[in-house]
Amino acid sequence: MSHPEGSKIIMSLADMFREEGKELGKKEMEEILVKNSIKKGLDPHIIEEITGLSKEEIQKIASNVKE
C-alpha cells in the first residue's frame, strides 16, 4: 500500500535537514575563516568586509581563538 502523504512529509523533513546541514557547514566555515584570519593578524575591519559578519560576531569568535 502506498502512502503519498507520508512520502511528502519524509521529503519535507529531508529538505529541512539538508538546509540545516548547509547552514551549519556555512557557520563552521565562517568560524574557521575568522579564526585563521585573526591568527594571521588580519585587521578585524577587513575580516568584517570579507565575511559580512558583524563586529560583534567576529569578536565572539575571536574570544575563542587560542594563540
C-alpha positions in Angstrom: 0.0 0.0 0.0 1.4 3.4 -1.0 1.3 6.5 1.3 1.9 9.6 -0.8 1.2 11.9 2.1 3.9 10.1 4.2 6.3 10.4 1.3 5.7 14.2 1.2 6.4 14.5 4.9 9.6 12.5 4.7 10.8 14.5 1.7 10.0 17.8 3.5 11.9 16.6 6.6 14.8 15.6 4.3 14.8 19.0 2.7 14.7 20.7 6.1 17.7 18.6 7.4 19.6 19.3 4.2 19.1 23.0 4.7 20.1 22.8 8.4 23.3 21.0 7.3 24.2 23.6 4.8 23.7 26.4 7.4 25.8 24.6 10.0 28.5 24.0 7.4 28.4 27.7 6.4 28.8 28.8 10.0 31.7 26.4 10.6 33.5 27.7 7.5 32.9 31.3 8.7 34.3 30.5 12.1 37.4 28.8 10.5 37.9 31.8 8.2 37.6 34.3 11.1 39.9 32.3 13.4 42.6 31.8 10.8 42.4 35.5 9.8 42.8 36.6 13.4 45.8 34.2 13.9 47.4 35.7 10.8 46.9 39.2 12.2 44.3 40.4 9.7 42.6 43.6 10.8 39.1 42.9 12.2 37.6 45.6 9.8 38.9 43.6 6.8 37.5 40.4 8.3 34.1 42.2 8.5 34.3 43.2 4.9 35.4 39.8 3.7 32.9 37.7 5.7 29.9 40.1 6.0 29.8 39.3 9.7 29.2 42.0 12.3 31.9 43.3 14.6 30.1 41.5 17.5 30.0 38.2 15.7 33.7 38.4 14.9 34.6 39.4 18.5 32.6 36.4 19.8 34.5 34.1 17.5 37.8 35.9 18.3 37.3 35.3 22.1 37.6 31.6 21.4 40.8 31.8 19.5 43.8 30.3 21.2 47.2 31.7 20.2 
